[in-house]
Amino acid sequence: MEKYIGKSVYKGTAIGPVSVLKKKDSLVKRIHIDNTAEELKRLDAAKERTMTQLGQLYEKALQEVGEVNAAIFEVHQMMCTYRLPRYCMAYSMIPCLSSALEV
């Protein structure tokens, strides 16, 4: 018999097959970029595609789930337009949003 210890998603006793979520360790590889102008162009193009896709998702969600629930896509668009400090990109954008508003 195998015994699993961890955080349960169900408060109680369950009988049946077990699904175990295992996190993969990922390594972020840093590389040197010689042509920064080209990389910045790629970044700008990716931001534009992201904004377009988020706009489309907002319109679709607006029709399907209403304005309140579709607003999450507007928030994501706002997050894409903030000029976040470099350290925010490396960790998490959420704690840095308040400082991003001051930039």
N, C-alpha and C positions, 0 to 999 in steps of 0.2 A: 504494500500500500504506500502510495506517495502522499506526502503531506506538504501543503503549500501554505505559506504564511505571507500575508500582505494585506493590502487595503481592499476591502470588499465593496462591491457596488450594490449589494443587496443586504439589508439588515434582517437576518434570519438564517434559517437553515435551508439549503438547497441540495437537491440530489440530481445528478446528471453529469454530463461531460464538462470538463473544466477547460476554460480558455485562459492561457497565461500570456500576458503582454510583457514582452521582453524589450527593453530599450537597447538600441544599438549605440555603441560608443562611436562617435564620429570625430574625425580629426579635420580641423580646418587648416588647409595648406596655404601658406602665404607665398605668393610669387611676385617677382619684380616686374613691373610694367614699364616698358620703355616709351611707348607712345601714349601718354596720358590724355592727350587731346582726343584720340580715337576712342579711348575707353569712356571718356566723358560724353562723347556723342552716342555711344552705345547705351550709356546710362539714361541719357535724355530720351532716346527712342523707347527704351523699356518703360520709362515713366509715362510717356504719352500713350503707349499701348495699354498700360495698367489703368490710366485714367479713363480711356475709352471703354475698356472692359467693365470697369466698376460702374460707369454710367449706364451701360447696357444692363448690367445686373440690377441696378437700382430701378430702372424702368420696368423690367420684368417683375421684380419683387413688388413694386408699387401696384401692379395689376393683380398679382396673385395673393399678396398677404397684407396689403395696405401700407399707408405712409409711415406709420409708427415702426413697423417691423422692417421696412425697406430703408429706414434712416441709417442703419448700420453701414450701408454701402456709401452713403454720403460722408459718414465719419471716416471711413477708410480713404476716401478721396481727399479729405482734409489732411489726414495724416501724411499722405503722399506729397502734399504741397508745402508742408513745413520744412524748413531748412534745419535739419537736426544736426547737432554736434557729432563729430566723428565717433566719439566713444559710445553714443547712443546706438549707432548702427551695429557696433560690435556686441552689445549685450542685448538690450531689449528696448523697443521704442516706447512702450507704455510708461515706464517711470520717468522718461525724459520729456514727455509732452509738455509738462508745465515749464520746463526750462526752454523748450523749443519756442514757446510763445513769446519769450523774452528776447530771443535772438533777432 
